[in-house]
Amino acid sequence: MKTVISVKVDKDVRDRARKVSQKVGVPLSIVVNASLRKFVEEERVVIESERAYRMTKKFEQKLRVIEADIKAGRNLSPAFTSAKDAIAWLNAK
């Protein structure tokens, strides 16, 4: 039995996928079905892309602050052996 799945996809990705599937002569539904079958069989997701993803400037700045805090020993909690110890430490702050 066949069914329909509605998935949000970037318009550009959808259009490029349609063009490639037409170029190789395979319906896009077969490509999607094959990808879903592989996902189900392997129970894992492999995401590969040659497109380089970059952090936003805002995130880079936050990361610099976090790294500086770690180096300076600021804003860090100790390791806890129980939730009770963690709660006690938080309440003492």
Buried (B, 14 or more C-beta within 10 A) or exposed (E): EEEEEEEEEEEEEEEEBEEEBEEEEEEBEEBBEEEEEEEEEEEEEEEEEEEEEEEEEEEEEEEEEEEEEEEEEEEEEEEEEEEEEBEEEEEEE
